[in-house]
Amino acid sequence: MNEIIIRNVHEKDIPQIAEIEKNSFTDPWTENSLLSQISEQFVIFLIAEKFGEIIGYIIGSCDGENAFIEKIAVKNSARKQGIGKALINKFISEISGNAKQISLEVRESNPAAKALYFSMGFEIAGIRKNLYEFPKENGIVMIKKL
């Protein structure tokens, strides 16, 4: 993973991120939605880049006590290489000293994501009924204490 760089997002990155978003989610955010996150006050928006190509991203926020991971996705061809874990670790380092916990939501039917989160110390905190659309599905709320 030496050639992987994790850095803050730039406006020019949005088209590549939107493509990953479209291939990763059944209800993807638009380019404008992604772009709007760049200027949000409490948002942390990081990308993983390999040889100039964006291969993953994480969007989260921290209000000073609680952090929330809104989106994380890795390009299909770059999965199972530790990129998701690296993005989460960088997110944690960005909020270090500020948040007491991180929370996120994941589809019940996403075993790969759940396995990643469990491996990083997240625990199930609850279920949000019918959180997701396309298809309708429950969301599992997971929390990691810092």
Number of C-alpha atoms within 10 A of each C-alpha: 9 5 9 17 16 19 14 14 21 12 10 9 14 19 16 16 26 19 15 20 24 14 15 15 12 12 13 15 15 16 15 11 12 18 20 11 17 19 10 11 10 14 18 23 24 23 27 22 17 16 9 10 12 24 23 26 26 23 22 22 20 21 13 12 12 16 25 19 19 16 16 20 22 25 18 12 8 14 13 12 11 12 23 23 15 17 24 21 12 17 23 17 10 14 22 11 11 15 18 15 17 22 19 21 23 22 19 15 12 11 11 9 16 20 11 16 21 14 11 13 12 20 17 16 13 12 16 14 11 12 14 17 10 8 9 11 16 18 20 22 18 20 21 18 12 14
